[in-house]
Amino acid sequence: MAAARITVAVREDLPLRPEAFRSAATGEPVGWLEVGEFEVGLYGSAAELRRLSASVLAAAEHAEELGRSGVRLEAA
């Protein structure tokens, strides 16, 4: 599968729908997160999704730290 870059603004009203299923190929359990109204779907093993979750939390913490610092950065 090819990688792609997709940007989705995370809003308060953005639907997040977690699901789970077994892989047809391997029979292993897979977690699935549908983000938005078919904007993007993320899937992986429990460990892989926990790794993603930790990165999302780190990004939120960095944003909070930036807000506390008073530094203003403009998007390019």
C-alpha positions, 0 to 999 in steps of 0.5 A, spaced: 500 500 500 502 506 498 503 512 503 499 518 502 499 525 505 492 527 507 490 533 512 484 533 516 482 539 520 480 536 527 474 540 529 470 539 536 464 536 531 468 532 527 466 525 527 470 519 530 468 512 529 472 507 532 471 499 530 475 493 530 475 487 525 479 481 524 483 481 518 481 476 512 488 475 510 491 473 517 485 473 522 489 478 526 485 483 530 485 490 527 483 496 530 479 501 525 478 509 526 474 512 521 475 520 521 470 525 519 465 523 513 469 518 509 475 523 509 480 518 512 480 511 515 486 509 519 487 502 521 492 497 524 494 492 530 492 495 537 500 496 538 500 500 532 494 504 534 497 505 541 503 508 538 499 513 533 495 515 539 501 517 543 504 521 537 497 525 537 497 526 545 504 529 544 502 533 538 497 536 543 502 537 548 506 541 544 500 545 541 499 547 549 506 548 550 506 553 544 500 556 547 503 557 554 509 560 551 506 566 547 510 565 541 506 566 535 508 562 529 504 563 522 503 557 517 507 558 511 
